[in-house]
């Protein structure tokens, strides 16, 4: 015995699925897209190549992190979820003092599915995914 889905229910299901899929792009951003965002938002502190030697670095306490050694500091693994939460400000919510600024515009726009290491594809704002792709590419 088969169940029939009412036409009205099917319409709304298809409409909702289409709307949700329209907000998610299927492919991760290229490294170049992340590098452009990095140069525009991060290089002033972290340096053009992520070594923590940007123009503002001497004035900051603590000094900006060397972003080329993230994997080395984590036993050779690139901690995607942790990196994303530092960039978007989630892990900095409770801290006092002059931390890395939050970049709210990086949370806007389309999303891409990102596997942060748990095997689950998580919709992530495209600019954050682009920065993640770039940072992973500069690991030494």
N, CA, C and O atoms as CSV, one atom per row, in Angstrom:
chain,resi,resn,atom,element,x,y,z
A,1,UNK,N,N,0.854,-1.174,0.000
A,1,UNK,CA,C,0.000,0.000,0.000
A,1,UNK,C,C,0.894,1.229,0.000
A,1,UNK,O,O,1.761,1.366,0.863
A,2,UNK,N,N,0.696,2.104,-0.936
A,2,UNK,CA,C,1.527,3.299,-1.009
A,2,UNK,C,C,0.750,4.504,-0.495
A,2,UNK,O,O,-0.470,4.601,-0.620
A,3,UNK,N,N,1.526,5.418,0.089
A,3,UNK,CA,C,0.925,6.660,0.592
A,3,UNK,C,C,1.128,7.738,-0.438
A,3,UNK,O,O,2.194,7.832,-1.046
A,4,UNK,N,N,0.139,8.533,-0.634
A,4,UNK,CA,C,0.243,9.659,-1.554
A,4,UNK,C,C,0.505,10.906,-0.753
A,4,UNK,O,O,-0.133,11.152,0.270
A,5,UNK,N,N,1.448,11.691,-1.226
A,5,UNK,CA,C,1.738,12.977,-0.597
A,5,UNK,C,C,0.796,14.001,-1.202
A,5,UNK,O,O,0.731,14.137,-2.424
A,6,UNK,N,N,0.065,14.725,-0.363
A,6,UNK,CA,C,-0.831,15.738,-0.905
A,6,UNK,C,C,-0.051,16.734,-1.755
A,6,UNK,O,O,1.061,17.125,-1.401
A,7,UNK,N,N,-0.635,17.139,-2.868
A,7,UNK,CA,C,0.042,18.058,-3.783
A,7,UNK,C,C,0.504,19.323,-3.060
A,7,UNK,O,O,1.595,19.828,-3.326
A,8,UNK,N,N,-0.309,19.827,-2.162
A,8,UNK,CA,C,0.046,21.042,-1.430
A,8,UNK,C,C,1.289,20.805,-0.570
A,8,UNK,O,O,2.181,21.653,-0.532
A,9,UNK,N,N,1.360,19.668,0.120
A,9,UNK,CA,C,2.521,19.343,0.950
A,9,UNK,C,C,3.776,19.138,0.121
A,9,UNK,O,O,4.865,19.552,0.517
A,10,UNK,N,N,3.620,18.496,-1.033
A,10,UNK,CA,C,4.750,18.279,-1.927
A,10,UNK,C,C,5.282,19.609,-2.448
A,10,UNK,O,O,6.494,19.810,-2.524
A,11,UNK,N,N,4.386,20.506,-2.804
A,11,UNK,CA,C,4.786,21.832,-3.292
A,11,UNK,C,C,5.648,22.550,-2.273
A,11,UNK,O,O,6.714,23.067,-2.606
A,12,UNK,N,N,5.187,22.582,-1.027
A,12,UNK,CA,C,5.937,23.292,0.008
A,12,UNK,C,C,7.261,22.597,0.319
A,12,UNK,O,O,8.250,23.267,0.618
A,13,UNK,N,N,7.297,21.272,0.254
A,13,UNK,CA,C,8.541,20.534,0.479
A,13,UNK,C,C,9.566,20.858,-0.597
A,13,UNK,O,O,10.734,21.102,-0.294
A,14,UNK,N,N,9.131,20.860,-1.855
A,14,UNK,CA,C,10.034,21.167,-2.964
A,14,UNK,C,C,10.491,22.617,-2.881
A,14,UNK,O,O,11.665,22.910,-3.110
A,15,UNK,N,N,9.596,23.509,-2.563
A,15,UNK,CA,C,9.939,24.926,-2.444
A,15,UNK,C,C,10.956,25.146,-1.332
A,15,UNK,O,O,11.928,25.878,-1.521
A,16,UNK,N,N,10.750,24.530,-0.188
A,16,UNK,CA,C,11.679,24.670,0.932
A,16,UNK,C,C,13.035,24.072,0.587
A,16,UNK,O,O,14.063,24.690,0.864
A,17,UNK,N,N,13.062,22.901,-0.003
A,17,UNK,CA,C,14.332,22.271,-0.375
A,17,UNK,C,C,15.081,23.124,-1.387
A,17,UNK,O,O,16.300,23.271,-1.290
A,18,UNK,N,N,14.380,23.680,-2.342
A,18,UNK,CA,C,15.014,24.551,-3.335
A,18,UNK,C,C,15.584,25.803,-2.707
A,18,UNK,O,O,16.671,26.247,-3.077
A,19,UNK,N,N,14.863,26.373,-1.767
A,19,UNK,CA,C,15.348,27.576,-1.092
A,19,UNK,C,C,16.600,27.282,-0.280
A,19,UNK,O,O,17.558,28.055,-0.291
A,20,UNK,N,N,16.582,26.153,0.425
A,20,UNK,CA,C,17.748,25.789,1.232
A,20,UNK,C,C,18.953,25.471,0.352
A,20,UNK,O,O,20.067,25.898,0.655
A,21,UNK,N,N,18.747,24.742,-0.710
A,21,UNK,CA,C,19.852,24.396,-1.597
A,21,UNK,C,C,20.383,25.609,-2.338
A,21,UNK,O,O,21.561,25.651,-2.691
A,22,UNK,N,N,19.538,26.590,-2.577
A,22,UNK,CA,C,19.971,27.800,-3.257
A,22,UNK,C,C,20.953,28.608,-2.433
A,22,UNK,O,O,21.699,29.412,-2.992
A,23,UNK,N,N,20.977,28.421,-1.131
A,23,UNK,CA,C,21.883,29.157,-0.260
A,23,UNK,C,C,23.212,28.446,-0.080
A,23,UNK,O,O,24.158,29.029,0.450
A,24,UNK,N,N,23.296,27.206,-0.509
A,24,UNK,CA,C,24.512,26.426,-0.316
A,24,UNK,C,C,25.163,26.173,-1.666
A,24,UNK,O,O,24.538,25.611,-2.566
A,25,UNK,N,N,26.418,26.586,-1.807
A,25,UNK,CA,C,27.161,26.289,-3.017
A,25,UNK,C,C,27.920,24.992,-2.786
A,25,UNK,O,O,28.344,24.708,-1.666
A,26,UNK,N,N,28.089,24.213,-3.832
A,26,UNK,CA,C,28.629,22.871,-3.673
A,26,UNK,C,C,30.143,22.805,-3.515
A,26,UNK,O,O,30.642,21.847,-2.924
A,27,UNK,N,N,30.881,23.766,-4.010
A,27,UNK,CA,C,32.329,23.640,-4.027
A,27,UNK,C,C,33.008,24.562,-3.030
A,27,UNK,O,O,32.572,25.688,-2.786
A,28,UNK,N,N,34.094,24.045,-2.460
A,28,UNK,CA,C,34.922,24.871,-1.576
A,28,UNK,C,C,35.590,25.953,-2.408
A,28,UNK,O,O,35.885,25.743,-3.585
A,29,UNK,N,N,35.828,27.108,-1.802
A,29,UNK,CA,C,36.525,28.184,-2.512
A,29,UNK,C,C,37.959,27.788,-2.827
A,29,UNK,O,O,38.545,26.939,-2.154
A,30,UNK,N,N,38.512,28.407,-3.847
A,30,UNK,CA,C,39.904,28.193,-4.229
A,30,UNK,C,C,40.819,28.955,-3.275
A,30,UNK,O,O,40.388,29.891,-2.601
A,31,UNK,N,N,42.080,28.545,-3.227
A,31,UNK,CA,C,43.079,29.179,-2.361
A,31,UNK,C,C,43.189,30.669,-2.654
A,31,UNK,O,O,43.313,31.470,-1.728
A,32,UNK,N,N,43.146,31.053,-3.924
A,32,UNK,CA,C,43.295,32.463,-4.299
A,32,UNK,C,C,42.211,33.339,-3.671
A,32,UNK,O,O,42.484,34.472,-3.273
A,33,UNK,N,N,41.003,32.829,-3.582
A,33,UNK,CA,C,39.905,33.593,-2.957
A,33,UNK,C,C,40.202,33.831,-1.478
A,33,UNK,O,O,39.981,34.925,-0.959
A,34,UNK,N,N,40.703,32.797,-0.808
A,34,UNK,CA,C,41.067,32.939,0.598
A,34,UNK,C,C,42.242,33.873,0.793
A,34,UNK,O,O,42.261,34.654,1.745
A,35,UNK,N,N,43.237,33.805,-0.104
A,35,UNK,CA,C,44.400,34.694,0.003
A,35,UNK,C,C,43.981,36.152,-0.126
A,35,UNK,O,O,44.479,37.003,0.611
A,36,UNK,N,N,43.078,36.450,-1.045
A,36,UNK,CA,C,42.595,37.826,-1.203
A,36,UNK,C,C,41.932,38.311,0.084
A,36,UNK,O,O,42.198,39.423,0.540
A,37,UNK,N,N,41.075,37.482,0.666
A,37,UNK,CA,C,40.424,37.850,1.930
A,37,UNK,C,C,41.455,38.006,3.052
A,37,UNK,O,O,41.343,38.909,3.881
A,38,UNK,N,N,42.446,37.132,3.073
A,38,UNK,CA,C,43.498,37.205,4.081
A,38,UNK,C,C,44.253,38.529,3.960
A,38,UNK,O,O,44.469,39.216,4.958
A,39,UNK,N,N,44.650,38.884,2.744
A,39,UNK,CA,C,45.394,40.130,2.541
A,39,UNK,C,C,44.556,41.349,2.934
A,39,UNK,O,O,45.084,42.323,3.470
A,40,UNK,N,N,43.258,41.292,2.667
A,40,UNK,CA,C,42.364,42.406,2.987
A,40,UNK,C,C,42.045,42.520,4.474
A,40,UNK,O,O,41.822,43.627,4.965
A,41,UNK,N,N,42.017,41.414,5.197
A,41,UNK,CA,C,41.529,41.419,6.577
A,41,UNK,C,C,42.549,41.031,7.636
A,41,UNK,O,O,42.404,41.425,8.793
A,42,UNK,N,N,43.565,40.278,7.279
A,42,UNK,CA,C,44.431,39.663,8.281
A,42,UNK,C,C,45.899,40.071,8.199
A,42,UNK,O,O,46.605,40.065,9.207
A,43,UNK,N,N,46.352,40.422,7.009
A,43,UNK,CA,C,47.783,40.648,6.781
A,43,UNK,C,C,48.349,41.808,7.589
A,43,UNK,O,O,49.531,41.792,7.931
A,44,UNK,N,N,47.548,42.800,7.900
A,44,UNK,CA,C,48.064,43.940,8.654
A,44,UNK,C,C,48.631,43.504,10.007
A,44,UNK,O,O,49.552,44.141,10.518
A,45,UNK,N,N,48.111,42.459,10.579
A,45,UNK,CA,C,48.628,41.929,11.851
A,45,UNK,C,C,49.473,40.676,11.643
A,45,UNK,O,O,50.569,40.567,12.192
A,46,UNK,N,N,48.962,39.726,10.846
A,46,UNK,CA,C,49.619,38.429,10.690
A,46,UNK,C,C,50.684,38.414,9.592
A,46,UNK,O,O,51.405,37.426,9.451
A,47,UNK,N,N,50.793,39.496,8.812
A,47,UNK,CA,C,51.785,39.549,7.745
A,47,UNK,C,C,51.260,38.967,6.450
A,47,UNK,O,O,50.307,38.188,6.445
A,48,UNK,N,N,51.888,39.350,5.355
A,48,UNK,CA,C,51.444,38.935,4.024
A,48,UNK,C,C,51.446,37.430,3.821
A,48,UNK,O,O,50.669,36.906,3.023
A,49,UNK,N,N,52.318,36.733,4.542
A,49,UNK,CA,C,52.403,35.285,4.378
A,49,UNK,C,C,51.988,34.530,5.640
A,49,UNK,O,O,52.206,33.323,5.743
A,50,UNK,N,N,51.380,35.249,6.615
A,50,UNK,CA,C,50.835,34.598,7.805
A,50,UNK,C,C,51.832,34.292,8.904
A,50,UNK,O,O,51.515,33.536,9.823
A,51,UNK,N,N,53.026,34.855,8.837
A,51,UNK,CA,C,54.070,34.531,9.818
A,51,UNK,C,C,53.973,35.337,11.118
A,51,UNK,O,O,54.821,35.194,11.999
A,52,UNK,N,N,52.942,36.183,11.242
A,52,UNK,CA,C,52.780,36.962,12.470
A,52,UNK,C,C,53.594,38.244,12.484
A,52,UNK,O,O,53.818,38.830,13.543
A,53,UNK,N,N,54.035,38.678,11.316
A,53,UNK,CA,C,54.936,39.824,11.224
A,53,UNK,C,C,54.345,41.001,10.448
A,53,UNK,O,O,55.060,41.685,9.716
A,54,UNK,N,N,53.059,41.235,10.606
A,54,UNK,CA,C,52.411,42.330,9.900
A,54,UNK,C,C,52.824,43.689,10.441
A,54,UNK,O,O,53.499,43.774,11.467
A,55,UNK,N,N,52.425,44.738,9.762
A,55,UNK,CA,C,52.790,46.108,10.140
A,55,UNK,C,C,52.340,46.465,11.553
A,55,UNK,O,O,53.025,47.225,12.238
A,56,UNK,N,N,51.213,45.939,12.000
A,56,UNK,CA,C,50.698,46.241,13.342
A,56,UNK,C,C,51.275,45.331,14.428
A,56,UNK,O,O,51.093,45.607,15.614
A,57,UNK,N,N,51.956,44.265,14.053
A,57,UNK,CA,C,52.444,43.258,15.008
A,57,UNK,C,C,53.278,43.845,16.151
A,57,UNK,O,O,53.069,43.444,17.296
A,58,UNK,N,N,54.214,44.776,15.903
A,58,UNK,CA,C,55.031,45.294,17.008
A,58,UNK,C,C,54.213,46.009,18.093
A,58,UNK,O,O,54.641,46.089,19.244
A,59,UNK,N,N,53.059,46.517,17.729
A,59,UNK,CA,C,52.237,47.259,18.687
A,59,UNK,C,C,51.262,46.370,19.447
A,59,UNK,O,O,50.560,46.852,20.336
A,60,UNK,N,N,51.202,45.100,19.121
A,60,UNK,CA,C,50.204,44.214,19.721
A,60,UNK,C,C,50.800,43.329,20.811
A,60,UNK,O,O,51.901,42.796,20.669
A,61,UNK,N,N,50.053,43.187,21.894
A,61,UNK,CA,C,50.452,42.315,22.994
A,61,UNK,C,C,49.204,41.565,23.458
A,61,UNK,O,O,48.315,42.179,24.047
A,62,UNK,N,N,49.111,40.290,23.216
A,62,UNK,CA,C,50.138,39.404,22.682
A,62,UNK,C,C,50.321,39.601,21.179
A,62,UNK,O,O,49.443,40.120,20.489
A,63,UNK,N,N,51.471,39.178,20.699
A,63,UNK,CA,C,51.795,39.277,19.282
A,63,UNK,C,C,50.877,38.368,18.471
A,63,UNK,O,O,50.423,37.338,18.971
A,64,UNK,N,N,50.606,38.739,17.233
A,64,UNK,CA,C,49.786,37.873,16.376
A,64,UNK,C,C,50.460,36.513,16.172
A,64,UNK,O,O,51.685,36.415,16.111
A,65,UNK,N,N,49.653,35.493,16.071
A,65,UNK,CA,C,50.161,34.127,15.892
A,65,UNK,C,C,50.781,33.946,14.514
A,65,UNK,O,O,50.385,34.591,13.543
A,66,UNK,N,N,51.754,33.059,14.456
A,66,UNK,CA,C,52.311,32.610,13.188
A,66,UNK,C,C,51.323,31.572,12.658
A,66,UNK,O,O,51.229,30.469,13.197
A,67,UNK,N,N,50.604,31.916,11.626
A,67,UNK,CA,C,49.548,31.052,11.108
A,67,UNK,C,C,50.065,29.958,10.187
A,67,UNK,O,O,49.292,29.113,9.737
A,68,UNK,N,N,51.363,29.961,9.902
A,68,UNK,CA,C,51.933,28.916,9.052
A,68,UNK,C,C,52.291,27.670,9.854
A,68,UNK,O,O,52.674,26.649,9.283
A,69,UNK,N,N,52.169,27.751,11.168
A,69,UNK,CA,C,52.555,26.618,12.016
A,69,UNK,C,C,51.384,26.042,12.815
A,69,UNK,O,O,51.586,25.367,13.824
A,70,UNK,N,N,50.178,26.309,12.364
A,70,UNK,CA,C,48.990,25.798,13.063
A,70,UNK,C,C,49.027,24.272,13.125
A,70,UNK,O,O,48.824,23.685,14.188
A,71,UNK,N,N,49.283,23.640,11.998
A,71,UNK,CA,C,49.328,22.168,11.968
A,71,UNK,C,C,50.459,21.639,12.834
A,71,UNK,O,O,50.278,20.668,13.568
A,72,UNK,N,N,51.623,22.270,12.754
A,72,UNK,CA,C,52.772,21.818,13.545
A,72,UNK,C,C,52.474,21.893,15.036
A,72,UNK,O,O,52.913,21.037,15.804
A,73,UNK,N,N,51.734,22.911,15.445
A,73,UNK,CA,C,51.378,23.063,16.858
A,73,UNK,C,C,50.288,22.082,17.290
A,73,UNK,O,O,49.997,21.954,18.480
A,74,UNK,N,N,49.692,21.395,16.328
A,74,UNK,CA,C,48.604,20.453,16.615
A,74,UNK,C,C,48.940,19.050,16.135
A,74,UNK,O,O,48.084,18.342,15.604
A,75,UNK,N,N,50.174,18.661,16.323
A,75,UNK,CA,C,50.594,17.302,15.990
A,75,UNK,C,C,50.513,16.954,14.521
A,75,UNK,O,O,50.378,15.782,14.172
A,76,UNK,N,N,50.594,17.952,13.649
A,76,UNK,CA,C,50.543,17.707,12.208
A,76,UNK,C,C,49.151,17.781,11.619
A,76,UNK,O,O,49.002,17.732,10.398
A,77,UNK,N,N,48.136,17.896,12.441
A,77,UNK,CA,C,46.749,17.974,11.954
A,77,UNK,C,C,46.298,19.432,11.910
A,77,UNK,O,O,46.620,20.216,12.802
A,78,UNK,N,N,45.565,19.780,10.884
A,78,UNK,CA,C,45.011,21.125,10.768
A,78,UNK,C,C,43.620,21.126,11.401
A,78,UNK,O,O,42.697,20.523,10.853
A,79,UNK,N,N,43.455,21.798,12.550
A,79,UNK,CA,C,42.181,21.761,13.292
A,79,UNK,C,C,41.140,22.715,12.699
A,79,UNK,O,O,40.993,23.846,13.161
A,80,UNK,N,N,40.432,22.258,11.691
A,80,UNK,CA,C,39.505,23.117,10.955
A,80,UNK,C,C,38.458,23.773,11.846
A,80,UNK,O,O,38.240,24.981,11.749
A,81,UNK,N,N,37.812,23.010,12.701
A,81,UNK,CA,C,36.758,23.572,13.556
A,81,UNK,C,C,37.329,24.656,14.466
A,81,UNK,O,O,36.714,25.709,14.632
A,82,UNK,N,N,38.476,24.414,15.044
A,82,UNK,CA,C,39.109,25.400,15.937
A,82,UNK,C,C,39.486,26.658,15.167
A,82,UNK,O,O,39.252,27.768,15.645
A,83,UNK,N,N,40.067,26.500,13.983
A,83,UNK,CA,C,40.458,27.652,13.171
A,83,UNK,C,C,39.229,28.486,12.816
A,83,UNK,O,O,39.257,29.710,12.936
A,84,UNK,N,N,38.157,27.835,12.381
A,84,UNK,CA,C,36.934,28.570,12.056
A,84,UNK,C,C,36.391,29.321,13.265
A,84,UNK,O,O,35.940,30.459,13.133
A,85,UNK,N,N,36.430,28.702,14.436
A,85,UNK,CA,C,35.868,29.358,15.619
A,85,UNK,C,C,36.731,30.517,16.094
A,85,UNK,O,O,36.217,31.442,16.722
A,86,UNK,N,N,38.022,30.492,15.814
A,86,UNK,CA,C,38.873,31.646,16.146
A,86,UNK,C,C,38.588,32.784,15.172
A,86,UNK,O,O,38.457,33.937,15.585
A,87,UNK,N,N,38.492,32.470,13.887
A,87,UNK,CA,C,38.233,33.509,12.890
A,87,UNK,C,C,36.891,34.183,13.135
A,87,UNK,O,O,36.804,35.411,13.117
A,88,UNK,N,N,35.845,33.397,13.363
A,88,UNK,CA,C,34.513,34.004,13.493
A,88,UNK,C,C,34.238,34.589,14.870
A,88,UNK,O,O,33.185,35.189,15.089
A,89,UNK,N,N,35.178,34.421,15.805
A,89,UNK,CA,C,35.038,35.047,17.112
A,89,UNK,C,C,34.403,34.193,18.178
A,89,UNK,O,O,34.327,34.617,19.331
A,90,UNK,N,N,33.944,33.003,17.838
A,90,UNK,CA,C,33.236,32.171,18.804
A,90,UNK,C,C,34.083,31.859,20.033
A,90,UNK,O,O,33.576,31.907,21.154
A,91,UNK,N,N,35.358,31.541,19.845
A,91,UNK,CA,C,36.200,31.189,20.992
A,91,UNK,C,C,36.732,32.408,21.720
A,91,UNK,O,O,37.409,32.271,22.739
A,92,UNK,N,N,36.438,33.594,21.219
A,92,UNK,CA,C,36.937,34.811,21.859
A,92,UNK,C,C,35.852,35.566,22.611
A,92,UNK,O,O,36.118,36.650,23.131
A,93,UNK,N,N,34.660,35.042,22.684
A,93,UNK,CA,C,33.531,35.757,23.279
A,93,UNK,C,C,33.750,36.102,24.750
A,93,UNK,O,O,33.326,37.171,25.189
A,94,UNK,N,N,34.384,35.252,25.507
A,94,UNK,CA,C,34.515,35.435,26.948
A,94,UNK,C,C,35.790,36.173,27.368
A,94,UNK,O,O,35.935,36.547,28.531
A,95,UNK,N,N,36.708,36.381,26.429
A,95,UNK,CA,C,37.975,36.995,26.782
A,95,UNK,C,C,37.866,38.506,26.898
A,95,UNK,O,O,37.083,39.149,26.200
A,96,UNK,N,N,38.680,39.060,27.807
A,96,UNK,CA,C,38.799,40.505,27.905
A,96,UNK,C,C,40.118,40.904,27.260
A,96,UNK,O,O,41.029,40.084,27.146
A,97,UNK,N,N,40.221,42.143,26.844
A,97,UNK,CA,C,41.480,42.621,26.305
A,97,UNK,C,C,41.444,42.762,24.796
A,97,UNK,O,O,40.441,42.466,24.145
A,98,UNK,N,N,42.567,43.223,24.255
A,98,UNK,CA,C,42.626,43.512,22.812
A,98,UNK,C,C,42.868,42.256,21.978
A,98,UNK,O,O,44.002,41.946,21.613
A,99,UNK,N,N,41.806,41.554,21.691
A,99,UNK,CA,C,41.911,40.339,20.884
A,99,UNK,C,C,41.808,40.667,19.411
A,99,UNK,O,O,41.606,41.816,19.021
A,100,UNK,N,N,41.951,39.647,18.616
A,100,UNK,CA,C,41.726,39.757,17.189
A,100,UNK,C,C,40.300,40.257,16.969
A,100,UNK,O,O,39.369,39.790,17.626
A,101,UNK,N,N,40.127,41.205,16.046
A,101,UNK,CA,C,38.765,41.718,15.811
A,101,UNK,C,C,37.865,40.657,15.204
A,101,UNK,O,O,38.327,39.687,14.604
A,102,UNK,N,N,36.580,40.868,15.375
A,102,UNK,CA,C,35.602,39.991,14.742
A,102,UNK,C,C,35.260,40.584,13.380
A,102,UNK,O,O,35.120,41.798,13.234
A,103,UNK,N,N,35.130,39.729,12.413
A,103,UNK,CA,C,34.857,40.163,11.051
A,103,UNK,C,C,33.459,39.723,10.670
A,103,UNK,O,O,33.284,38.707,9.997
A,104,UNK,N,N,32.459,40.485,11.097
A,104,UNK,CA,C,31.065,40.131,10.874
A,104,UNK,C,C,30.695,39.935,9.422
A,104,UNK,O,O,29.846,39.100,9.110
A,105,UNK,N,N,31.319,40.693,8.517
A,105,UNK,CA,C,30.986,40.551,7.103
A,105,UNK,C,C,31.397,39.180,6.559
A,105,UNK,O,O,30.870,38.730,5.542
A,106,UNK,N,N,32.336,38.522,7.237
A,106,UNK,CA,C,32.747,37.192,6.795
A,106,UNK,C,C,31.685,36.142,7.088
A,106,UNK,O,O,31.795,35.005,6.629
A,107,UNK,N,N,30.668,36.509,7.843
A,107,UNK,CA,C,29.609,35.568,8.193
A,107,UNK,C,C,28.394,35.709,7.280
A,107,UNK,O,O,27.403,35.000,7.456
A,108,UNK,N,N,28.462,36.609,6.315
A,108,UNK,CA,C,27.329,36.870,5.439
A,108,UNK,C,C,27.481,36.155,4.103
A,108,UNK,O,O,28.576,35.737,3.727
A,109,UNK,N,N,26.380,36.024,3.405
A,109,UNK,CA,C,26.407,35.479,2.057
A,109,UNK,C,C,26.151,33.991,1.992
A,109,UNK,O,O,25.672,33.368,2.939
A,110,UNK,N,N,26.491,33.445,0.833
A,110,UNK,CA,C,26.272,32.023,0.574
A,110,UNK,C,C,27.132,31.163,1.487
A,110,UNK,O,O,28.132,31.617,2.042
A,111,UNK,N,N,26.722,29.924,1.625
A,111,UNK,CA,C,27.482,28.971,2.416
A,111,UNK,C,C,27.973,27.838,1.528
A,111,UNK,O,O,27.429,27.583,0.453
A,112,UNK,N,N,29.018,27.165,2.005
A,112,UNK,CA,C,29.533,25.966,1.339
A,112,UNK,C,C,29.623,24.885,2.401
A,112,UNK,O,O,29.831,25.187,3.575
A,113,UNK,N,N,29.470,23.630,2.005
A,113,UNK,CA,C,29.598,22.547,2.981
A,113,UNK,C,C,31.069,22.308,3.314
A,113,UNK,O,O,31.895,22.144,2.416
A,114,UNK,N,N,31.393,22.290,4.609
A,114,UNK,CA,C,32.766,22.074,5.073
A,114,UNK,C,C,32.777,20.921,6.061
A,114,UNK,O,O,31.990,20.887,7.008
A,115,UNK,N,N,33.679,19.978,5.828
A,115,UNK,CA,C,33.895,18.891,6.789
A,115,UNK,C,C,34.975,19.390,7.743
A,115,UNK,O,O,36.131,19.543,7.349
A,116,UNK,N,N,34.606,19.640,8.981
A,116,UNK,CA,C,35.555,20.183,9.953
A,116,UNK,C,C,36.323,19.094,10.691
A,116,UNK,O,O,37.009,19.366,11.677
A,117,UNK,N,N,36.205,17.875,10.214
A,117,UNK,CA,C,36.959,16.784,10.810
A,117,UNK,C,C,36.112,15.701,11.443
A,117,UNK,O,O,36.630,14.671,11.873
A,118,UNK,N,N,34.808,15.932,11.500
A,118,UNK,CA,C,33.926,14.938,12.114
A,118,UNK,C,C,33.135,14.146,11.078
A,118,UNK,O,O,32.277,13.335,11.428
A,119,UNK,N,N,33.430,14.387,9.796
A,119,UNK,CA,C,32.733,13.673,8.729
A,119,UNK,C,C,31.375,14.244,8.386
A,119,UNK,O,O,30.691,13.725,7.504
A,120,UNK,N,N,30.976,15.298,9.063
A,120,UNK,CA,C,29.682,15.921,8.818
A,120,UNK,C,C,29.907,17.213,8.040
A,120,UNK,O,O,30.705,18.060,8.443
A,121,UNK,N,N,29.207,17.354,6.938
A,121,UNK,CA,C,29.321,18.562,6.135
A,121,UNK,C,C,28.491,19.666,6.792
A,121,UNK,O,O,27.272,19.553,6.921
A,122,UNK,N,N,29.170,20.722,7.199
A,122,UNK,CA,C,28.526,21.822,7.910
A,122,UNK,C,C,28.442,23.042,7.009
A,122,UNK,O,O,29.470,23.478,6.491
A,123,UNK,N,N,27.255,23.614,6.801
A,123,UNK,CA,C,27.160,24.840,6.008
A,123,UNK,C,C,27.965,25.948,6.688
A,123,UNK,O,O,27.737,26.274,7.853
A,124,UNK,N,N,28.901,26.513,5.946
A,124,UNK,CA,C,29.822,27.510,6.477
A,124,UNK,C,C,29.832,28.700,5.535
A,124,UNK,O,O,29.877,28.518,4.318
A,125,UNK,N,N,29.790,29.927,6.074
A,125,UNK,CA,C,29.851,31.090,5.189
A,125,UNK,C,C,31.062,30.994,4.249
A,125,UNK,O,O,32.172,30.681,4.679
A,126,UNK,N,N,30.832,31.262,2.993
A,126,UNK,CA,C,31.879,31.106,1.985
A,126,UNK,C,C,33.164,31.854,2.326
A,126,UNK,O,O,34.241,31.284,2.153
A,127,UNK,N,N,33.113,33.105,2.803
A,127,UNK,CA,C,34.370,33.778,3.138
A,127,UNK,C,C,35.166,33.050,4.227
A,127,UNK,O,O,36.393,32.983,4.149
A,128,UNK,N,N,34.489,32.509,5.231
A,128,UNK,CA,C,35.204,31.748,6.269
A,128,UNK,C,C,35.829,30.495,5.677
A,128,UNK,O,O,36.962,30.145,6.009
A,129,UNK,N,N,35.094,29.819,4.800
A,129,UNK,CA,C,35.632,28.626,4.160
A,129,UNK,C,C,36.826,28.980,3.282
A,129,UNK,O,O,37.785,28.212,3.205
A,130,UNK,N,N,36.778,30.135,2.618
A,130,UNK,CA,C,37.897,30.567,1.785
A,130,UNK,C,C,39.138,30.821,2.633
A,130,UNK,O,O,40.237,30.408,2.263
A,131,UNK,N,N,38.973,31.493,3.760
A,131,UNK,CA,C,40.118,31.717,4.655
A,131,UNK,C,C,40.662,30.400,5.180
A,131,UNK,O,O,41.876,30.217,5.274
A,132,UNK,N,N,39.777,29.493,5.518
A,132,UNK,CA,C,40.194,28.179,5.996
A,132,UNK,C,C,41.036,27.464,4.937
A,132,UNK,O,O,42.085,26.901,5.247
A,133,UNK,N,N,40.570,27.491,3.691
A,133,UNK,CA,C,41.294,26.860,2.590
A,133,UNK,C,C,42.687,27.469,2.440
A,133,UNK,O,O,43.676,26.755,2.273
A,134,UNK,N,N,42.749,28.803,2.503
A,134,UNK,CA,C,44.047,29.475,2.370
A,134,UNK,C,C,44.977,29.130,3.532
A,134,UNK,O,O,46.142,28.795,3.318
A,135,UNK,N,N,44.468,29.210,4.747
A,135,UNK,CA,C,45.317,28.930,5.903
A,135,UNK,C,C,45.845,27.493,5.885
A,135,UNK,O,O,46.996,27.244,6.240
A,136,UNK,N,N,45.005,26.566,5.475
A,136,UNK,CA,C,45.459,25.184,5.381
A,136,UNK,C,C,46.568,25.050,4.322
A,136,UNK,O,O,47.467,24.221,4.464
A,137,UNK,N,N,46.499,25.861,3.275
A,137,UNK,CA,C,47.480,25.770,2.193
A,137,UNK,C,C,48.859,26.326,2.575
A,137,UNK,O,O,49.851,25.991,1.927
A,138,UNK,N,N,48.940,27.169,3.612
A,138,UNK,CA,C,50.226,27.786,3.968
A,138,UNK,C,C,50.928,27.080,5.124
A,138,UNK,O,O,51.924,27.579,5.650
A,139,UNK,N,N,50.411,25.931,5.512
A,139,UNK,CA,C,51.047,25.209,6.631
A,139,UNK,C,C,52.417,24.678,6.222
A,139,UNK,O,O,52.603,24.179,5.112
A,140,UNK,N,N,53.365,24.796,7.140
A,140,UNK,CA,C,54.738,24.326,6.886
A,140,UNK,C,C,54.990,23.015,7.567
A,140,UNK,O,O,56.088,22.468,7.466
